[in-house]
């Protein structure tokens, strides 16, 4: 069952490091001010909060300076071949990486500049800090769908006859 944004926000005070908790709150406010969708806000917070919990009470986001500090958290998402034979964990790993990278881009390009009373750059001009330049993992799957999820030719032909628009029929038959 999906977690609501309000539930995710209620977990921010549980972050043991006050600085990290305040930064997560500021990042949330930034997303709200920039008309980010609730779903997007929730997706970001559902990654950043566990990352902050992983760092514990002694390490702030400002103290992250090595790639290994991020990859150690991401590697907690790796599952064994028996647990995940399709290696779908790679998608989760990459999903978390993208959100953590964006958070650090915000922190180093927007938050720090705003704190120094300089005009923050737009997201298009943000630079990724060196320690956050981590490559995504490549999946060996040809398709993100399992064999059982793919439709056979007969299934598609059965559906096409119920489609009222020719354009949609053509797209389905393609």
Helices and strands as residue ranges (DSSP letters): H 5-9, G 12-14, H 18-33, H 38-55, G 61-63, H 67-74, G 75-77, H 89-106, I 107-111, H 112-115, G 123-125, G 130-132, G 147-149, H 153-160, H 166-173
